Amino acid sequence: MKIRQLRYIDEVVRRGLNVTAAAEALYTSQPGVSKQIRLLEEELGLDIFQRHGKHLAQVTPAGQRILDYTARLLAEADNITKVAGEFRDANRGDLAIATTHTQARYALPKVIQAFKQRYPLVSLYMHQGAPPQVAHMAAEGQADFAIATEAIEHQHRLVMLPCYRWNRCALVKRDHPLAASSRLDLRALAQHPLITYTQGFTGRAKLDQAFASQGLHPNVLLTAVDADVIKTYVRLDLGVGIVASIAYDASDDADLVALPVDHLFEPSTTHIGFRRGMFLRGYMTEFIGLFAPHLDRSLIEEIDAIADPELRRLRTATLIPSVPTI
């Protein structure tokens, strides 16, 4: 049995039992992957995959158990590589971050700038996607960290750490009827077309819950994943934009009026997540500290040591009231 063979069966499952796609991802040939899977099955004396002709149809019950152990073994092999890298050269390595547009555009630039000043030899890779995609990438080892506001708490394999709380503002053109409002309410907002985030992005659920709690059904004219797109359509006078407050820049957006609405909506919390049991290199812990200074190594290790996902969630929930609001 070879680590390479285990990587092959793991990648085949990740690629929906498509051996050709797995071979491309592994930078090898499809016949080579098929041969190594057969050799592993012969050594184990059982089928990991059920076949229809030449194609893999499904994972066998025994194969599923083997794949469960394989995932753990490969994660530990990755940890061994990280440990070796830490002792060989603590200031050199890779860091892959999976995150949403809002975090990448507004929350992370200064953090990454400070991080690169401290660790110029660490290569940074940023992957953008929807919150479920971001969580999946971290859970599957395609990224070291997942940073998002929604959906990632459902990934039980991830250690979720609260970083900061934030709220929203309403954006209108300077000649809009609401521009002179001193204190907005939900009914006033509901009288105008709204432009805001797509479902599942950037705390959209909190917005929907607030309107529903008062029996209001606002006209959400347009949704987008990108605050810059939302602002574009506000400038076209299509409606009132509701975006994360950090997405408004008084200089760049001087043609728009930002109206506070934090009294109308519950604050949202952005988390950073990583696979439980993953060895965190020194620069990884440093990155977390730059993004969320209240998260020190001892606290990270304490929460990572909690095996039960529900107990882990309850422990991190106790931190939320004390995390900074931006």
Backbone torsions as a table, in degrees:
resi	resn	phi	psi	omega
1	MET	NA	132.2	-177.5
2	LYS	-124.1	147.8	177.6
3	ILE	-55.2	-38.8	-179.4
4	ARG	-58.6	-41.9	179.8
5	GLN	-63.7	-38.4	178.9
6	LEU	-67.8	-37.0	176.1
7	ARG	-63.2	-36.5	-179.5
8	TYR	-64.8	-48.5	-177.9
9	ILE	-67.9	-34.0	177.6
10	ASP	-64.6	-44.2	-178.5
11	GLU	-69.4	-35.9	177.8
12	VAL	-60.1	-42.3	178.4
13	VAL	-67.2	-41.5	177.5
14	ARG	-58.5	-32.3	-176.5
15	ARG	-95.6	23.7	175.3
16	GLY	66.3	33.9	-179.4
17	LEU	66.3	20.4	176.5
18	ASN	-92.0	102.8	-175.1
19	VAL	-66.7	-37.5	179.8
20	THR	-62.4	-44.9	179.2
21	ALA	-64.8	-38.2	178.6
22	ALA	-64.4	-42.9	179.8
23	ALA	-61.8	-41.1	178.6
24	GLU	-63.6	-40.9	180.0
25	ALA	-67.1	-29.3	-178.3
26	LEU	-94.5	1.5	179.4
27	TYR	57.4	45.8	177.2
28	THR	-141.0	-171.9	-176.2
29	SER	-98.2	152.3	178.6
30	GLN	-63.0	-43.7	176.9
31	PRO	-61.9	-34.7	178.9
32	GLY	-65.0	-40.8	177.9
33	VAL	-65.1	-47.0	-179.7
34	SER	-59.5	-41.4	-179.8
35	LYS	-63.5	-44.5	-177.8
36	GLN	-67.5	-34.5	176.5
37	ILE	-65.2	-42.7	178.2
38	ARG	-62.3	-43.3	179.3
39	LEU	-62.2	-39.4	178.7
40	LEU	-66.7	-43.1	179.2
41	GLU	-63.4	-40.0	178.5
42	GLU	-64.4	-40.0	179.1
43	GLU	-65.8	-38.5	-179.0
44	LEU	-81.2	-20.1	179.4
45	GLY	77.8	27.0	177.9
46	LEU	-158.1	166.1	178.5
47	ASP	-91.0	129.8	173.1
48	ILE	-84.5	-32.9	-179.7
49	PHE	-122.4	142.6	171.0
50	GLN	-89.3	139.0	-174.1
51	ARG	-117.8	147.8	168.4
52	HIS	-117.9	101.3	-173.8
53	GLY	67.0	-125.9	179.9
54	LYS	-91.9	-3.0	-174.3
55	HIS	-101.0	146.4	174.8
56	LEU	-79.7	126.6	-175.4
57	ALA	-98.1	-43.7	-179.4
58	GLN	-164.7	167.0	177.4
59	VAL	-84.8	135.1	178.0
60	THR	-75.6	161.9	176.8
61	PRO	-55.5	-43.5	177.6
62	ALA	-65.4	-38.8	179.2
63	GLY	-61.7	-36.4	-179.9
64	GLN	-65.5	-40.0	177.5
65	ARG	-64.8	-41.3	178.9
66	ILE	-63.6	-40.8	179.9
67	LEU	-66.8	-33.8	176.6
68	ASP	-61.3	-45.4	178.7
69	TYR	-70.1	-34.1	179.1
70	THR	-60.6	-43.8	-179.4
71	ALA	-59.6	-41.5	179.7
72	ARG	-67.8	-42.1	-179.1
73	LEU	-63.8	-42.7	-179.7
74	LEU	-67.2	-34.8	176.5
75	ALA	-63.8	-40.2	178.6
76	GLU	-70.5	-34.1	175.9
77	ALA	-63.2	-38.7	176.6
78	ASP	-64.9	-38.6	177.0
79	ASN	-62.4	-39.5	179.0
80	ILE	-61.4	-42.2	177.8
81	THR	-61.7	-41.9	180.0
82	LYS	-65.8	-42.0	178.4
83	VAL	-60.7	-46.0	179.8
84	ALA	-59.8	-43.3	179.2
85	GLY	-63.2	-38.0	-179.5
86	GLU	-63.8	-42.2	-178.7
87	PHE	-79.8	-27.0	-179.9
88	ARG	-75.8	-45.3	179.7
89	ASP	-160.1	99.2	-173.8
90	ALA	-66.3	-17.1	-175.1
91	ASN	-102.9	7.0	-178.0
92	ARG	-127.8	139.9	177.9
93	GLY	162.9	-161.4	-179.9
94	ASP	-123.5	150.9	174.4
95	LEU	-142.4	116.8	-179.8
96	ALA	-107.4	126.9	-178.2
97	ILE	-119.6	126.6	174.2
98	ALA	-105.6	127.0	-175.0
99	THR	-155.4	175.3	179.6
100	THR	-93.7	170.0	-179.8
101	HIS	-59.6	-44.8	-176.3
102	THR	-59.2	-44.0	179.2
103	GLN	-67.1	-44.7	-177.7
104	ALA	-65.1	-36.2	-174.7
105	ARG	-84.9	-36.6	-170.3
106	TYR	-117.3	-34.5	-174.2
107	ALA	-93.4	-31.3	-170.3
108	LEU	-93.9	-24.4	-173.2
109	PRO	-52.1	-48.4	-178.7
110	LYS	-67.9	-34.1	178.2
111	VAL	-65.0	-46.8	-179.5
112	ILE	-66.3	-37.6	177.1
113	GLN	-60.1	-46.6	179.6
114	ALA	-66.4	-38.7	-179.8
115	PHE	-63.8	-44.7	-178.4
116	LYS	-67.3	-28.5	175.6
117	GLN	-66.6	-34.1	-180.0
118	ARG	-83.8	-34.1	-175.0
119	TYR	-129.4	70.5	-177.6
120	PRO	-66.2	-19.0	-177.9
121	LEU	-93.5	1.3	175.6
122	VAL	-90.1	123.9	178.5
123	SER	-83.3	126.5	-179.1
124	LEU	-102.2	135.8	177.1
125	TYR	-126.9	123.7	-179.6
126	MET	-113.5	126.4	178.0
127	HIS	-113.9	126.7	179.4
128	GLN	-104.4	147.7	178.7
129	GLY	-176.3	-178.6	174.0
130	ALA	-70.5	156.4	-178.9
131	PRO	-51.2	-42.7	177.4
132	PRO	-63.1	-36.9	177.6
133	GLN	-66.7	-41.2	178.8
134	VAL	-60.1	-46.6	179.7
135	ALA	-63.7	-41.0	-179.4
136	HIS	-63.0	-42.2	-179.0
137	MET	-61.2	-41.0	179.1
138	ALA	-70.9	-42.4	-178.6
139	ALA	-64.5	-32.7	-177.5
140	GLU	-91.5	1.7	177.8
141	GLY	83.3	9.6	177.8
142	GLN	-81.2	-14.0	176.2
143	ALA	-143.6	151.5	177.7
144	ASP	-78.8	-41.4	-177.9
145	PHE	-126.0	145.2	168.8
146	ALA	-114.0	131.3	178.3
147	ILE	-127.8	117.8	-178.7
148	ALA	-166.2	175.4	-178.5
149	THR	-105.4	-39.1	-176.2
150	GLU	-116.1	158.3	168.5
151	ALA	76.4	-28.9	-174.1
152	ILE	-73.7	-16.5	179.3
153	GLU	-68.9	-13.1	-179.4
154	HIS	-84.1	-4.8	178.5
155	GLN	-89.4	101.3	-174.9
156	HIS	-68.7	-18.4	-179.4
157	ARG	-79.6	-8.9	-176.5
158	LEU	-100.3	144.7	168.7
159	VAL	-89.5	117.5	-175.8
160	MET	-104.0	125.5	-177.7
161	LEU	-122.1	124.7	-179.4
162	PRO	-71.5	132.4	-175.4
163	CYS	-105.2	-51.5	178.8
164	TYR	-159.4	158.3	175.7
165	ARG	-106.8	150.5	-178.4
166	TRP	-149.8	163.9	176.3
167	ASN	-134.4	-161.4	-168.3
168	ARG	-120.9	168.1	168.6
169	CYS	-137.8	156.3	175.9
170	ALA	-99.7	135.0	-178.4
171	LEU	-113.3	131.1	177.0
172	VAL	-139.2	161.1	172.4
173	LYS	-69.9	159.1	-174.6
174	ARG	-66.0	-22.1	179.0
175	ASP	-99.9	12.2	-179.9
176	HIS	-74.0	148.1	-179.9
177	PRO	-57.1	-27.6	-178.7
178	LEU	-87.8	-6.6	-172.0
179	ALA	-59.3	-31.4	-178.0
180	ALA	-93.2	5.7	-177.4
181	SER	-66.6	134.4	178.9
182	SER	-87.1	-30.5	-179.9
183	ARG	-153.1	106.1	-178.3
184	LEU	-74.0	153.8	168.6
185	ASP	-127.1	168.8	-174.7
186	LEU	-64.7	-35.2	-179.3
187	ARG	-65.6	-39.1	178.1
188	ALA	-64.3	-41.4	177.8
189	LEU	-63.8	-41.3	-175.3
190	ALA	-66.8	-14.1	179.6
191	GLN	-81.9	-4.5	-178.5
192	HIS	-123.8	150.4	174.4
193	PRO	-60.9	141.1	-178.2
194	LEU	-111.7	146.4	175.5
195	ILE	-126.6	117.4	-174.6
196	THR	-152.2	-165.8	-173.4
197	TYR	-75.3	153.4	174.6
198	THR	-65.9	150.9	176.8
199	GLN	-52.5	134.2	178.0
200	GLY	89.6	-2.0	-179.6
201	PHE	-115.7	142.5	165.1
202	THR	44.7	54.3	173.1
203	GLY	66.8	22.8	-178.3
204	ARG	-58.0	-34.0	-177.2
205	ALA	-59.4	-37.7	-179.9
206	LYS	-63.4	-36.9	178.9
207	LEU	-65.1	-48.2	-179.5
208	ASP	-62.0	-40.4	-179.4
209	GLN	-63.5	-38.9	-178.9
210	ALA	-63.1	-46.9	179.2
211	PHE	-66.0	-42.3	-178.6
212	ALA	-62.9	-34.8	-178.5
213	SER	-63.6	-22.1	177.8
214	GLN	-107.8	13.6	177.5
215	GLY	67.5	26.6	-178.7
216	LEU	-100.3	145.3	179.7
217	HIS	-127.1	82.8	-176.1
218	PRO	-67.0	155.6	176.7
219	ASN	-87.2	97.0	176.9
220	VAL	-84.0	99.2	-171.7
221	LEU	-72.2	-36.9	-174.0
222	LEU	-153.9	141.9	176.4
223	THR	-126.6	153.3	179.3
224	ALA	-153.6	160.2	177.8
225	VAL	-89.1	-10.4	-169.7
226	ASP	-118.3	122.0	-180.0
227	ALA	-61.5	-32.3	178.9
228	ASP	-64.8	-35.0	176.2
229	VAL	-67.8	-42.5	178.4
230	ILE	-58.3	-45.0	-179.4
231	LYS	-64.3	-34.4	178.4
232	THR	-59.0	-43.3	-176.9
233	TYR	-80.4	-23.2	170.0
234	VAL	-64.9	-41.4	179.2
235	ARG	-63.9	-24.3	176.0
236	LEU	-84.2	3.2	176.5
237	ASP	65.3	33.8	178.8
238	LEU	-86.8	-13.5	180.0
239	GLY	167.4	-170.7	179.1
240	VAL	-95.3	125.5	177.9
241	GLY	-87.5	139.4	173.2
242	ILE	-122.7	113.9	-174.6
243	VAL	-133.5	167.5	172.4
244	ALA	-62.2	138.8	-176.8
245	SER	-57.3	-33.3	-178.7
246	ILE	-68.2	-13.3	-179.5
247	ALA	-83.5	-6.3	178.9
248	TYR	-98.3	127.4	177.8
249	ASP	-117.3	118.4	-174.2
250	ALA	-59.0	-27.6	179.9
251	SER	-84.8	-54.1	-177.5
252	ASP	-67.7	-29.7	-175.7
253	ASP	-110.1	33.6	-175.8
254	ALA	-63.0	-19.2	179.2
255	ASP	-81.6	-5.7	179.7
256	LEU	-114.1	154.2	175.2
257	VAL	-104.3	128.2	177.5
258	ALA	-99.4	119.1	-179.0
259	LEU	-106.3	126.6	-179.2
260	PRO	-66.4	135.3	176.8
261	VAL	-133.1	19.4	-178.6
262	ASP	-66.5	-16.7	176.1
263	HIS	-80.4	-9.0	-177.3
264	LEU	-100.9	-26.2	-173.3
265	PHE	-124.9	143.8	174.3
266	GLU	-64.9	141.1	178.0
267	PRO	-65.8	152.2	175.4
268	SER	-105.5	158.1	-178.8
269	THR	-121.9	128.2	175.5
270	THR	-91.7	135.1	-178.9
271	HIS	-117.0	156.7	167.1
272	ILE	-115.5	135.3	-176.3
273	GLY	-129.6	149.1	174.2
274	PHE	-145.8	160.9	-178.1
275	ARG	-64.1	131.7	178.8
276	ARG	-61.6	133.6	-179.9
277	GLY	89.2	-4.3	179.5
278	MET	-70.3	134.0	176.0
279	PHE	-70.9	121.3	179.5
280	LEU	-94.3	113.8	176.1
281	ARG	-66.0	161.1	-176.8
282	GLY	-54.7	-42.8	-178.5
283	TYR	-70.3	-23.3	175.8
284	MET	-69.8	-45.0	176.6
285	THR	-62.6	-37.3	177.8
286	GLU	-63.1	-39.9	178.6
287	PHE	-62.1	-45.5	178.4
288	ILE	-58.3	-43.5	-179.5
289	GLY	-63.8	-35.0	176.9
290	LEU	-68.9	-37.8	-179.1
291	PHE	-77.4	-36.9	-178.6
292	ALA	-141.9	88.6	-173.2
293	PRO	-57.7	-22.7	-179.8
294	HIS	-75.7	-10.1	-178.8
295	LEU	-95.9	93.9	178.2
296	ASP	-93.9	172.0	-174.5
297	ARG	-59.1	-41.6	-177.3
298	SER	-63.6	-40.4	178.7
299	LEU	-68.4	-41.7	178.4
300	ILE	-60.2	-46.3	-179.0
301	GLU	-66.8	-35.8	178.2
302	GLU	-61.2	-46.5	-177.6
303	ILE	-72.5	-37.2	178.1
304	ASP	-62.0	-29.3	-177.4
305	ALA	-76.3	-11.4	-179.7
306	ILE	-81.6	110.6	-173.8
307	ALA	-74.6	-38.4	-175.8
308	ASP	-74.9	122.4	-176.7
309	PRO	-58.7	-38.1	-178.3
310	GLU	-70.0	-41.7	177.0
311	LEU	-64.8	-35.7	178.0
312	ARG	-65.7	-41.3	179.2
313	ARG	-64.2	-42.2	180.0
314	LEU	-64.1	-37.8	179.5
315	ARG	-67.0	-44.0	-179.4
316	THR	-68.6	-29.1	178.4
317	ALA	-62.4	-29.9	179.0
318	THR	-69.2	-18.5	-179.2
319	LEU	-84.0	-24.4	-170.8
320	ILE	-58.2	-43.5	-179.4
321	PRO	-60.1	-23.7	-176.3
322	SER	-99.1	-3.7	-179.8
323	VAL	-74.6	151.3	-176.6
324	PRO	-67.4	150.4	174.5
325	THR	-106.8	131.7	-179.2
326	ILE	-116.2	NA	NA
